[in-house]
Amino acid sequence: MATEHIPLPLAVSQGDPAGVGPDILIGAWQARNVHHLKPFIALANPTVLRERAKLLGVDLALKECSYEDAASVFDTALPVLPLALKEPVIAGRPQSGSAQTTIDAIRLSVEAVQTNKAAAVVTCPIAKSVLYEAGFQFPGHTEYLAALCADANGNAPLPVMMIAGPELKTVPVTIHIPLSAVPGALNSALIEKTCRIIDRDLKARFGISKPRLAISGLNPHAGESGALGGEDDAIIRPAIETLVGEGIDAFGPLPGDTMFHKAARDGYDVAVCMYHDQALIPAKALGFDDAVNVTLGLPIIRTSPDHGTAFSIAGTGKARPDSMIAALKMAAEMAHHSGTVPV
């Protein structure tokens, strides 16, 4: 008799426990049947989840368990891999005393995927300022994940942020830097490397056999043949020519103000933009509640809700779990395309 194949759960890190992470975790588990969610296990403090459930008026069934037991537990209780906290957590009041547990949850969730105990990582929102107070040395979630995925020689992969919603996928080539620093940070090699990662991961993890990459310009009207800036012709166009020569379906540079309407979006699978707001404004305008932050370029799968900790509404019942549900579903789909979980 064949042994039943038990699917690997998704590992969900708690994020900042004073934010809306517990709220959306609980909300997603409550909606597991409606949205046909694959099993997930929360790396979190059980007391925080129970107390948050009380604030939300939710009768939460919670079960502390291992990764191996998560799938069998999931239908009747929220599986939790328990993490300790130094001090009590109050919803809406961030405190540095909880930072180490937040960091540990991220690290342990990555280790679970690396050791084939979990299929993918889904991260709840963190407050970087809180982590900085506790000595966190990374600019943010993404950079820490990349460091955790470094090879034996300490070389970290290039993480690529993609915002993915039902109507649009966008990638900013440069991310959290001042707008004034963008022209100096852009170069053809960075654009090429970013686009190679996008092309590879859309094939391997999204099942898109021939990804179409629409690449924006930097300046208004994509530089207007140099009249409005030289970067489009000097940096972006040569990168596109190199990518096309490698067999990647990339085209542009396109004016940023004409590439996001419906007819334009129908012509590509992802919009590759030159800076943060150029990519995130259209992505959030078209899918604010159900867009997902996906990190490409890592040897593991990672998704996250595309919103922050929202301390002001933590524990009030106002936090919507839509983006969390979308992140869980996308992580499961990516794991399926990668061969990590069964159909």
VENFEN-V106092 format. One record per run of one state. SS is the DSSP state (~ for helix, > for strand, _ for the rest). FROM is the first residue (numbers start at 0). TO is the last residue. If there is no record, write none. Layout:
ss=<SS,SS>
from=<FROM,FROM>
to=<TO,TO>
This chain:
ss=<_,>,_,~,_,>,_,~,_,>,_,~,_,>,_,~,_,>,_,~,_,~,_,>,_,>,_,~,_,~,_,>,_,~,_,~,_,>,_,~,_,>,_,~,_,>,_,>,_,~,_,~,_>
from=<0,8,13,20,30,39,44,45,56,61,64,66,73,77,82,95,114,117,123,127,133,140,148,159,164,168,172,178,185,187,206,211,216,219,223,230,245,248,254,261,265,269,273,275,287,291,296,301,305,310,313,321,337>
to=<7,12,19,29,38,43,44,55,60,63,65,72,76,81,94,113,116,122,126,132,139,147,158,163,167,171,177,184,186,205,210,215,218,222,229,244,247,253,260,264,268,272,274,286,290,295,300,304,309,312,320,336,342>
